[in-house]
């Protein structure tokens, strides 16, 4: 749905709601894809969303919309529904979506829904909900199509035709008598095989599988690396538990990228921050900004320690913003490169010192280029009388500024590489390094180095 279509549909839906044109509204909703309707929901008020959700013509479509909505909207809609209605909707979903939504509900509401499920269904949901959040187990669906290794291709095709409700049959997973995963065969290869061929003779024995406790970001890397449409999940005995499908992996990639961007900007990690109210935004962003505030206070203290130098050469203050700004940019660039490299697997911990040394050299070369340019600019401004220079010559001012930005950019490149790698070593998310932590550290070191160098040349 294009942006223009989205606004058109939002306006149409609101107009039909105001006119209480229920039949026309149902006809419109029936023509929309659940993902498009979920997108429309973001632009409506809470009351409008509630009315439209109840007007969705089919149970299957309502469940599909529910699975596509933002977490906060799901919680809001289900809060207004009777438990039995919620239960009916959840039964229309795949097991992974059902477990995901149950995790969003208050404990008492989730417990009540689980109590109304069949014993086998309740046990399955509890097992899925027990897996760590953001793990392969939490992402997987247990509705996996598996066939025994000793059946023929003809029998396998007949089995597919009799099980049309399976999550995905692009890949057929082959198991032994104990449900251990022993191979995989694509639907194309199965159709092309001779009817009498046994699956164990035509399957691929080397299967890339993941464990249920694997982090979802690592699962996404596996799917992306091998261009899979799904990846099987097995326990430590290689028993097939379920599959993670590519649609869930796309959501993971989007959510992880959103989280990294927000953390790099020092805006928390909640992907739904846009939909939060003013106080919700303040609560999320306040702790992150405290680091910048504290760093700024420390930088102010450092400057105060060099008041004598600054009083003698007030012109030094004119170049302070550009030195800290350029150094901050280098630090942010470096940290962003390192964070993305770690996230995509392009950078390994084993090569940490090599990367740090490389970024030190990059910072040095950038510092030489911009140090030379800024030094010349300071020298020219000094000899042309744009700056008052009593305790320092124009040449020494140029050298001070040149050396100041050079040292600040070298420090910035080193810090920008060091901090994410250090956090990754501690098994912490390195994305938080590119926000206030790096920029604040760079500001402090930049100011300190600049004034230490200035103290050498000031008379």
C-alpha positions as CSV (number, residue, x, y, z in Angstrom):
1,X,0.0,0.0,0.0
2,X,1.4,3.4,-1.0
3,X,1.4,6.4,1.2
4,X,-1.3,8.0,-0.9
5,X,-3.5,4.8,-0.7
6,X,-2.9,4.7,3.0
7,X,-4.2,8.2,3.7
8,X,-7.1,7.6,1.3
9,X,-8.2,4.5,3.1
10,X,-7.8,6.1,6.5
11,X,-10.1,9.0,5.4
12,X,-12.6,6.5,3.9
13,X,-12.7,4.4,7.0
14,X,-13.3,7.4,9.2
15,X,-16.0,8.7,7.0
16,X,-17.8,5.4,7.0
17,X,-17.5,5.2,10.8
18,X,-19.1,8.7,11.2
19,X,-21.9,7.7,8.9
20,X,-22.4,4.4,10.7
21,X,-22.3,2.7,7.2
22,X,-21.6,-0.8,8.6
23,X,-22.2,-2.8,5.4
24,X,-20.0,-0.4,3.3
25,X,-17.3,-0.6,6.0
26,X,-17.4,-4.4,6.1
27,X,-17.2,-4.5,2.3
28,X,-14.1,-2.2,2.3
29,X,-12.4,-4.2,5.1
30,X,-13.0,-7.4,3.3
31,X,-11.0,-6.1,0.3
32,X,-8.0,-5.2,2.3
33,X,-5.0,-7.3,3.2
34,X,-4.6,-7.9,7.0
35,X,-1.1,-6.2,6.8
36,X,-2.6,-3.1,5.1
37,X,-5.4,-2.9,7.6
38,X,-2.9,-3.2,10.5
39,X,-1.1,-0.2,8.9
40,X,-4.3,1.8,8.8
41,X,-4.8,1.0,12.5
42,X,-1.7,3.0,13.4
43,X,-3.3,6.2,12.2
44,X,-6.6,5.8,14.0
45,X,-7.7,6.6,17.5
46,X,-8.2,4.0,20.2
47,X,-12.0,4.2,19.8
48,X,-11.9,4.0,16.0
49,X,-9.6,0.9,16.2
50,X,-12.0,-0.8,18.5
51,X,-15.0,-0.2,16.3
52,X,-13.2,-1.3,13.1
53,X,-11.8,-4.4,14.7
54,X,-15.3,-5.6,15.7
55,X,-16.5,-4.8,12.1
56,X,-13.9,-7.1,10.4
57,X,-16.1,-9.5,8.5
58,X,-14.4,-12.8,9.1
59,X,-12.7,-14.4,12.1
60,X,-9.7,-15.5,10.0
61,X,-9.1,-11.9,8.8
62,X,-9.5,-10.5,12.3
63,X,-6.8,-13.0,13.5
64,X,-4.6,-12.1,10.6
65,X,-4.8,-8.4,11.4
66,X,-4.1,-9.1,15.1
67,X,-0.9,-10.9,14.2
68,X,0.3,-7.9,12.2
69,X,-0.4,-5.1,14.7
70,X,2.0,-3.3,17.0
71,X,2.3,-4.8,20.5
72,X,0.6,-1.8,22.2
73,X,-2.4,-2.0,19.9
74,X,-2.8,-5.7,20.4
75,X,-2.9,-5.2,24.2
76,X,-5.4,-2.4,23.7
77,X,-7.8,-4.4,21.5
78,X,-7.7,-7.6,23.5
79,X,-8.3,-5.7,26.8
80,X,-11.8,-4.9,25.4
81,X,-12.6,-8.4,24.2
82,X,-14.3,-11.2,26.1
83,X,-12.0,-14.0,27.0
84,X,-13.9,-16.5,24.8
85,X,-13.7,-14.1,21.8
86,X,-9.9,-13.8,22.3
87,X,-9.6,-17.5,22.6
88,X,-11.4,-18.0,19.3
89,X,-9.2,-15.5,17.6
90,X,-6.0,-17.1,18.9
91,X,-7.0,-20.5,17.6
92,X,-6.9,-19.1,14.1
93,X,-3.3,-18.2,14.4
94,X,-0.1,-20.3,14.1
95,X,1.4,-21.5,17.3
96,X,4.2,-19.0,17.3
97,X,1.9,-16.0,16.8
98,X,-0.5,-17.4,19.5
99,X,2.3,-17.8,22.0
100,X,3.7,-14.3,21.2
101,X,0.3,-12.6,21.8
102,X,-0.2,-14.6,25.0
103,X,3.1,-13.2,26.3
104,X,1.8,-9.7,25.8
105,X,-1.3,-10.2,27.9
106,X,-1.4,-9.7,31.7
107,X,-0.6,-12.9,33.6
108,X,-4.2,-13.4,34.9
109,X,-5.7,-13.0,31.4
110,X,-3.2,-15.3,29.8
111,X,-3.7,-17.9,32.6
112,X,-7.5,-17.8,32.0
113,X,-7.1,-18.4,28.3
114,X,-4.6,-21.2,28.8
115,X,-7.1,-22.8,31.3
116,X,-9.8,-22.9,28.5
117,X,-7.5,-24.6,26.0
118,X,-7.3,-28.4,25.6
119,X,-4.7,-30.0,27.8
120,X,-2.4,-30.7,24.9
121,X,-2.8,-27.2,23.4
122,X,-2.2,-25.6,26.8
123,X,0.9,-27.6,27.4
124,X,2.3,-26.7,23.9
125,X,1.6,-23.0,24.6
126,X,3.3,-23.1,28.0
127,X,6.3,-24.8,26.5
128,X,6.6,-22.1,23.8
129,X,6.1,-19.3,26.3
130,X,8.8,-20.8,28.6
131,X,11.5,-20.2,26.0
132,X,13.6,-17.0,26.5
133,X,12.3,-13.9,24.8
134,X,14.0,-13.2,21.5
135,X,15.2,-16.8,21.1
136,X,14.6,-19.3,18.3
137,X,12.2,-21.2,20.6
138,X,10.1,-18.1,21.1
139,X,10.0,-17.6,17.3
140,X,9.3,-21.1,16.1
141,X,6.0,-22.7,15.1
142,X,5.4,-26.3,16.1
143,X,3.2,-26.8,13.0
144,X,6.0,-28.3,11.0
145,X,5.5,-30.8,8.2
146,X,7.7,-33.8,8.8
147,X,7.7,-37.1,7.0
148,X,9.3,-40.5,7.9
149,X,12.5,-41.4,6.0
150,X,11.2,-44.7,4.8
151,X,8.1,-43.5,2.9
152,X,8.1,-43.0,-0.9
153,X,7.9,-39.8,-2.9
154,X,4.4,-40.7,-4.0
155,X,3.3,-41.2,-0.4
156,X,4.9,-37.9,0.6
157,X,3.0,-36.0,-2.0
158,X,-0.3,-37.6,-1.0
159,X,0.5,-36.7,2.6
160,X,1.0,-33.0,1.6
161,X,-2.3,-33.0,-0.2
162,X,-4.1,-34.3,2.9
163,X,-2.5,-31.7,5.2
164,X,-3.3,-28.3,3.6
165,X,-3.2,-26.4,6.9
166,X,0.5,-26.8,7.5
167,X,2.6,-23.6,8.1
168,X,5.0,-24.2,5.2
169,X,5.8,-27.0,2.9
170,X,8.5,-25.5,0.7
171,X,10.8,-27.7,2.7
172,X,9.9,-31.2,3.9
173,X,11.8,-32.3,7.0
174,X,12.6,-36.0,7.2
175,X,12.7,-37.8,10.6
176,X,13.4,-41.2,11.9
177,X,11.4,-43.4,14.2
178,X,12.3,-41.2,17.2
179,X,11.5,-37.9,15.5
180,X,15.1,-37.1,15.1
181,X,15.8,-34.8,12.1
182,X,17.8,-36.7,9.6
183,X,17.3,-34.8,6.4
184,X,15.4,-32.2,4.3
185,X,14.0,-32.2,0.8
186,X,12.6,-29.3,-1.1
187,X,9.1,-29.5,-2.6
188,X,10.5,-29.1,-6.1
189,X,12.9,-32.0,-5.6
190,X,10.1,-34.1,-4.2
191,X,7.8,-33.5,-7.2
192,X,10.7,-34.2,-9.6
193,X,11.6,-37.5,-7.9
194,X,10.3,-40.8,-9.2
195,X,7.2,-41.9,-7.3
196,X,8.8,-45.1,-5.9
197,X,11.9,-43.4,-4.5
198,X,12.3,-43.5,-0.7
199,X,12.8,-40.2,1.0
200,X,16.1,-41.2,2.7
201,X,17.6,-41.8,-0.8
202,X,16.7,-38.4,-2.2
203,X,16.9,-36.2,0.9
204,X,19.8,-33.8,1.8
205,X,21.4,-35.3,4.9
206,X,23.3,-32.2,5.9
207,X,20.7,-30.0,7.5
208,X,21.4,-26.5,8.9
209,X,19.4,-26.4,12.2
210,X,19.3,-24.1,15.2
211,X,18.7,-24.8,18.9
212,X,15.7,-23.2,20.7
213,X,17.9,-21.1,23.0
214,X,19.8,-19.5,20.1
215,X,19.4,-15.7,20.0
216,X,16.9,-14.5,17.3
217,X,19.6,-12.3,15.7
218,X,21.8,-15.4,15.2
219,X,18.8,-17.2,13.7
220,X,18.3,-14.4,11.3
221,X,21.9,-14.5,10.2
222,X,21.6,-18.3,9.5
223,X,18.5,-17.7,7.3
224,X,20.1,-14.7,5.6
225,X,23.4,-16.5,5.0
226,X,21.9,-19.6,3.3
227,X,18.9,-17.9,1.8
228,X,16.5,-20.2,3.5
229,X,12.7,-19.9,3.6
230,X,12.7,-21.6,6.9
231,X,15.1,-23.2,9.4
232,X,14.4,-26.2,11.6
233,X,14.7,-26.0,15.4
234,X,16.0,-29.1,17.2
235,X,16.9,-29.9,20.8
236,X,20.3,-31.2,21.9
237,X,19.3,-34.7,20.9
238,X,18.5,-33.5,17.4
239,X,14.8,-34.1,17.9
240,X,12.7,-31.8,15.6
241,X,10.8,-29.2,17.7
242,X,9.5,-26.8,15.0
243,X,10.6,-24.3,12.4
244,X,11.3,-20.6,12.2
245,X,9.9,-19.2,9.0
246,X,11.3,-16.3,6.9
247,X,8.3,-14.0,7.7
248,X,9.3,-14.1,11.3
249,X,13.0,-13.6,10.4
250,X,12.1,-10.4,8.4
251,X,10.4,-9.1,11.6
252,X,13.5,-9.9,13.6
253,X,15.8,-8.1,11.2
254,X,13.5,-5.1,11.2
255,X,13.1,-5.0,15.0
256,X,16.9,-5.5,15.6
257,X,17.7,-2.7,13.1
258,X,15.2,-0.4,14.8
259,X,16.5,-1.2,18.2
260,X,20.1,-0.6,17.1
261,X,19.2,2.7,15.5
262,X,17.3,3.9,18.6
263,X,20.2,2.9,20.9
264,X,22.8,4.5,18.7
265,X,20.8,7.8,19.0
266,X,20.4,7.4,22.7
267,X,16.6,7.0,22.5
268,X,16.2,3.7,24.3
269,X,15.4,0.4,22.5
270,X,11.6,0.4,22.3
271,X,10.6,0.2,18.7
272,X,7.2,1.6,19.5
273,X,8.5,4.9,21.0
274,X,6.8,6.8,18.2
275,X,3.4,5.8,19.4
276,X,4.2,6.6,23.1
277,X,2.7,9.7,24.7
278,X,4.9,12.7,25.9
279,X,5.6,11.2,29.4
280,X,6.3,7.8,27.9
281,X,8.9,9.4,25.6
282,X,10.4,11.4,28.5
283,X,10.8,8.3,30.7
284,X,12.5,6.3,27.9
285,X,14.9,9.1,26.9
286,X,15.7,10.7,30.2
287,X,18.2,8.0,31.5
288,X,20.2,8.1,28.2
289,X,20.5,11.9,28.2
290,X,21.8,11.8,31.7
291,X,25.1,10.3,30.3
292,X,25.4,13.3,28.0
293,X,24.6,15.7,30.8
294,X,27.2,14.1,33.1
295,X,29.8,14.2,30.3
296,X,29.1,17.8,29.5
297,X,29.4,18.7,33.2
298,X,32.8,17.0,33.3
299,X,33.9,18.8,30.1
300,X,32.8,22.1,31.7
301,X,35.0,21.2,34.7
302,X,38.0,20.5,32.5
303,X,37.5,23.9,30.7
304,X,37.3,25.7,34.1
305,X,40.7,24.2,35.0
306,X,42.2,25.9,31.9
307,X,40.6,29.3,32.6
308,X,44.0,31.1,32.7
309,X,44.9,29.7,29.3
310,X,41.5,30.6,27.9
311,X,41.6,34.1,29.4
312,X,45.0,34.8,27.8
313,X,43.9,33.5,24.4
314,X,40.1,33.9,24.1
315,X,40.4,32.9,20.4
316,X,40.9,29.3,21.5
317,X,37.2,29.2,22.3
318,X,36.3,30.0,18.7
319,X,37.6,26.6,17.5
320,X,36.3,24.5,20.4
321,X,32.9,23.6,18.7
322,X,34.5,22.5,15.5
323,X,37.1,20.3,17.2
324,X,34.6,18.6,19.5
325,X,32.0,18.4,16.6
326,X,34.5,16.8,14.1
327,X,35.8,14.4,16.7
328,X,32.3,13.4,17.7
329,X,31.4,12.7,14.1
330,X,34.5,10.5,13.7
331,X,33.7,8.6,16.9
332,X,30.1,8.1,15.8
333,X,31.1,6.9,12.3
334,X,33.6,4.4,13.7
335,X,31.2,3.1,16.4
336,X,28.4,2.7,13.8
337,X,30.7,0.7,11.5
338,X,31.9,-1.5,14.3
339,X,28.3,-2.1,15.6
340,X,27.0,-3.1,12.2
341,X,30.0,-5.3,11.6
342,X,29.4,-7.1,14.8
343,X,25.7,-7.4,14.1
344,X,26.2,-8.9,10.6
345,X,29.1,-11.1,11.6
346,X,31.6,-9.3,9.4
347,X,33.7,-8.4,12.5
348,X,34.9,-11.1,14.9
349,X,36.1,-10.7,18.5
350,X,39.4,-12.4,17.6
351,X,40.3,-9.5,15.3
352,X,39.6,-6.8,17.8
353,X,43.1,-5.3,18.1
354,X,43.5,-5.3,14.4
355,X,40.3,-3.3,14.0
356,X,41.2,-0.9,16.8
357,X,44.6,-0.2,15.1
358,X,43.0,0.2,11.8
359,X,40.5,2.8,13.1
360,X,43.4,4.6,14.9
361,X,45.1,5.0,11.5
362,X,41.9,6.2,9.9
363,X,41.5,8.8,12.7
364,X,45.1,9.9,12.2
365,X,44.7,10.4,8.4
366,X,41.4,12.2,8.8
367,X,42.9,14.3,11.6
368,X,45.9,15.2,9.4
369,X,43.6,16.4,6.6
370,X,41.2,18.5,8.7
371,X,43.9,19.5,11.1
372,X,45.9,21.0,8.3
373,X,42.9,22.8,6.8
374,X,41.7,24.1,10.2
375,X,45.3,25.1,11.2
376,X,45.7,27.2,8.0
377,X,42.3,28.8,8.6
378,X,43.2,29.7,12.1
379,X,46.6,31.1,11.0
380,X,44.9,33.2,8.2
381,X,42.2,34.5,10.6
382,X,45.0,35.5,13.1
383,X,47.2,37.4,10.6
384,X,44.1,39.2,9.1
385,X,43.1,40.4,12.6
386,X,39.8,38.5,12.9
387,X,41.1,37.1,16.2
388,X,42.6,38.9,19.2
389,X,46.0,37.3,19.8
390,X,48.0,38.7,22.7
391,X,49.6,35.7,24.3
392,X,50.1,33.6,21.2
393,X,51.3,34.1,17.6
394,X,49.1,33.3,14.6
395,X,51.5,30.5,13.7
396,X,51.3,29.0,17.1
397,X,47.5,29.3,17.1
398,X,47.4,27.4,13.8
399,X,49.7,24.7,15.2
400,X,47.6,24.5,18.4
401,X,44.3,24.1,16.4
402,X,45.9,21.6,14.0
403,X,47.3,19.5,16.7
404,X,44.1,19.8,18.8
405,X,41.8,18.4,16.1
406,X,44.4,15.8,15.1
407,X,44.7,14.4,18.6
408,X,40.9,14.6,19.1
409,X,40.1,12.7,15.9
410,X,42.7,10.0,16.7
411,X,41.2,9.6,20.2
412,X,37.7,9.5,18.6
413,X,38.5,6.8,16.2
414,X,40.1,4.7,18.9
415,X,37.2,5.2,21.4
416,X,34.6,4.6,18.7
417,X,36.2,1.2,18.0
418,X,37.2,0.3,21.5
419,X,33.8,0.8,23.3
420,X,31.6,-1.4,21.1
421,X,34.2,-4.2,21.1
422,X,34.5,-4.0,24.8
423,X,30.7,-4.1,25.4
424,X,30.5,-7.0,23.0
425,X,33.2,-8.8,25.0
426,X,31.0,-8.4,28.1
427,X,28.0,-9.8,26.1
428,X,26.3,-6.4,26.2
429,X,24.6,-4.9,23.2
430,X,27.3,-2.8,21.5
431,X,24.7,-0.5,19.8
432,X,24.4,1.5,23.0
433,X,28.0,2.6,22.5
434,X,27.4,4.8,19.5
435,X,25.0,7.1,21.4
436,X,25.8,9.2,24.4
437,X,28.7,7.0,25.6
438,X,31.0,7.5,22.6
439,X,30.1,11.2,21.9
440,X,30.5,12.1,25.6
441,X,33.8,10.3,25.9
442,X,35.1,12.0,22.7
443,X,34.0,15.4,23.9
444,X,35.8,15.0,27.2
445,X,39.1,13.7,25.6
446,X,38.9,16.3,22.8
447,X,38.5,19.2,25.2
448,X,41.3,17.9,27.5
449,X,43.8,17.3,24.7
450,X,43.1,20.6,23.0
451,X,43.8,22.7,26.1
452,X,46.8,20.6,27.1
453,X,48.3,21.4,23.6
454,X,47.3,25.0,23.9
455,X,49.2,25.3,27.2
456,X,52.4,24.5,25.4
457,X,52.1,27.4,23.0
458,X,50.5,30.1,25.2
459,X,53.0,32.6,26.5
